[in-house]
Each structure stands twice: as C-alpha cells, then as structure tokens.
Amino acid sequence: MSNPDWITLDDGETVEWTGSPRLVSVFAQLLVAVLVVVGSVALPVVIRLPLIAIGPGILLALLITIASVYPIYTTAFLVTDRAVYTKRGRRSRRVTTLELDRVQDVSYSQSAVGGVLGYGTVTVEIAGGGNVSLSAVGDPKAVADLVGRLTRGTADTIPGSVEQWRAVRDELRGIRSALESSR
C-alpha cells in the first residue's frame, strides 16, 4: 500500500490498512435532502405560490447534502504496524496518532442499518484515557481484528523464565504460610 500524502511514516513502518467513512453511511441524510426538494417543489405548486418559493427548500437540501457528504471526503484512516492514524479536514487538517503499544482495548459496533449496509465504527482505547473512533468503515470487525492482532504483536513479553516465575510463586507461598501460622 502506498503512503498517503497527509502522513510521514517512520523508517520501517508499514501500512497495514487504509480507509475512510463509507458514503452509504449518510444515506438517511441524503434521503431527507431529497424529501426537502420534493416538498419544496410540491408545496408551491399545490398552494399556488410563485416559483421563487422553491429557492429556500433547494438551498436547505443543498446545505444538508454538503454537511453530510463533506466529512466523508475529508476523513481518512490509516493503520500501520506501529500506530493508528486518523485525519479529519482538508485544508485545516487534524491528524491523531495512537501508538499500538499504548492500546488497551479495541472494539467495534454496528447499528442495524450499518449491519445491513456493511459499515460500523471501530473504537480504539488507549492507556491514560482517550480513544479514537474510525467511524462508518466498511467491515468494522475485520478492521478491529487487525488492530487487535497488531496490538498483541507489540505487547512486551513477560520478563523472566518459567522457572524464575515458579520460584517467585513458591517464595510467595512460603511467605503466606508463615503469615498464616503466626496468627
């Protein structure tokens, strides 16, 4: 996968997944815009208003369409083997970075409509509070699984050998027995 122009990756960092919100996620808003257009055309015809009365309805429908579609085209998501990145905005960009070694939980959710249309939200929570949501992504379960798999790959291994940990366990059991017998 190629690197997008809005991010500079570290040496050796590889892109695992890129995506953006799905356009189908704003279907309800676009339906409202169509209904506003139909209503703004039908109402002046039915009650015999001048055609200029169509203007406010058309303007409202245009604003609804822009407000719902613009964020889709100005939002991008990127998952690498080291971090999760989100970008919002075109000119005034806001890029958020979550390093995978700080991730505590990854989950996904889908509404009933999102389940039918194949999109949902992936939420990545980090240590110390905070989270980032990858909203309206296609196949959110696969994306959450990928981030989870990459997160487990960055987890530090438990230090020490099995024998060392058994020795620690045995020592703690001895301390516990001594405390219980002193009561």
QUILIN-V646186 format. One record per residue. N is the residue number from 0. PSI is psi in radians with two decimals (999 if undefined). Layout:
n=N psi=PSI
n=N psi=PSI
This chain:
n=0 psi=2.54
n=1 psi=2.70
n=2 psi=2.34
n=3 psi=2.80
n=4 psi=-0.16
n=5 psi=0.06
n=6 psi=2.54
n=7 psi=2.08
n=8 psi=2.67
n=9 psi=2.81
n=10 psi=2.30
n=11 psi=-0.13
n=12 psi=2.23
n=13 psi=2.49
n=14 psi=2.22
n=15 psi=-0.56
n=16 psi=2.46
n=17 psi=2.63
n=18 psi=3.12
n=19 psi=2.93
n=20 psi=2.56
n=21 psi=2.41
n=22 psi=-0.57
n=23 psi=-0.33
n=24 psi=-0.30
n=25 psi=0.37
n=26 psi=-0.75
n=27 psi=-0.74
n=28 psi=-0.69
n=29 psi=-0.60
n=30 psi=-0.72
n=31 psi=-0.74
n=32 psi=-0.72
n=33 psi=-0.75
n=34 psi=-0.63
n=35 psi=-0.73
n=36 psi=-0.83
n=37 psi=-0.78
n=38 psi=-0.68
n=39 psi=-0.40
n=40 psi=-0.73
n=41 psi=-0.72
n=42 psi=-0.86
n=43 psi=-0.57
n=44 psi=-0.77
n=45 psi=-0.78
n=46 psi=0.26
n=47 psi=0.99
n=48 psi=2.80
n=49 psi=2.67
n=50 psi=-0.37
n=51 psi=-0.38
n=52 psi=-0.25
n=53 psi=-0.52
n=54 psi=-0.93
n=55 psi=-0.66
n=56 psi=-0.74
n=57 psi=-0.74
n=58 psi=-0.76
n=59 psi=-0.77
n=60 psi=-0.69
n=61 psi=-0.75
n=62 psi=-0.71
n=63 psi=-0.76
n=64 psi=-0.83
n=65 psi=-0.77
n=66 psi=-0.51
n=67 psi=-0.55
n=68 psi=-0.61
n=69 psi=-0.79
n=70 psi=-0.49
n=71 psi=-0.74
n=72 psi=-0.14
n=73 psi=0.22
n=74 psi=2.38
n=75 psi=2.63
n=76 psi=2.58
n=77 psi=2.31
n=78 psi=2.20
n=79 psi=-3.12
n=80 psi=-0.04
n=81 psi=-0.38
n=82 psi=2.91
n=83 psi=2.26
n=84 psi=2.47
n=85 psi=2.48
n=86 psi=2.26
n=87 psi=2.36
n=88 psi=2.72
n=89 psi=-1.10
n=90 psi=-0.82
n=91 psi=1.49
n=92 psi=2.54
n=93 psi=1.93
n=94 psi=2.23
n=95 psi=2.37
n=96 psi=2.28
n=97 psi=2.04
n=98 psi=2.39
n=99 psi=-0.49
n=100 psi=-0.15
n=101 psi=-0.09
n=102 psi=2.27
n=103 psi=-0.57
n=104 psi=2.53
n=105 psi=2.25
n=106 psi=2.89
n=107 psi=2.74
n=108 psi=2.64
n=109 psi=2.34
n=110 psi=3.02
n=111 psi=-0.75
n=112 psi=-0.75
n=113 psi=-0.62
n=114 psi=-0.71
n=115 psi=-0.73
n=116 psi=-0.04
n=117 psi=0.61
n=118 psi=2.84
n=119 psi=-2.98
n=120 psi=2.30
n=121 psi=2.21
n=122 psi=2.22
n=123 psi=2.06
n=124 psi=2.46
n=125 psi=2.79
n=126 psi=2.48
n=127 psi=0.13
n=128 psi=2.77
n=129 psi=2.77
n=130 psi=2.99
n=131 psi=2.49
n=132 psi=2.26
n=133 psi=1.70
n=134 psi=2.51
n=135 psi=0.62
n=136 psi=2.58
n=137 psi=2.48
n=138 psi=1.12
n=139 psi=-0.51
n=140 psi=-0.76
n=141 psi=-0.69
n=142 psi=-0.77
n=143 psi=-0.72
n=144 psi=-0.72
n=145 psi=-0.86
n=146 psi=-0.73
n=147 psi=-0.76
n=148 psi=-0.76
n=149 psi=-0.62
n=150 psi=-0.78
n=151 psi=-0.53
n=152 psi=-0.39
n=153 psi=-0.13
n=154 psi=2.42
n=155 psi=2.53
n=156 psi=2.71
n=157 psi=2.24
n=158 psi=2.66
n=159 psi=2.88
n=160 psi=2.97
n=161 psi=-0.69
n=162 psi=-0.71
n=163 psi=-0.73
n=164 psi=-0.57
n=165 psi=-0.66
n=166 psi=-0.71
n=167 psi=-0.77
n=168 psi=-0.81
n=169 psi=-0.69
n=170 psi=-0.76
n=171 psi=-0.67
n=172 psi=-0.70
n=173 psi=-0.75
n=174 psi=-0.75
n=175 psi=-0.77
n=176 psi=-0.72
n=177 psi=-0.73
n=178 psi=-0.72
n=179 psi=-0.61
n=180 psi=-0.35
n=181 psi=-0.12
n=182 psi=999
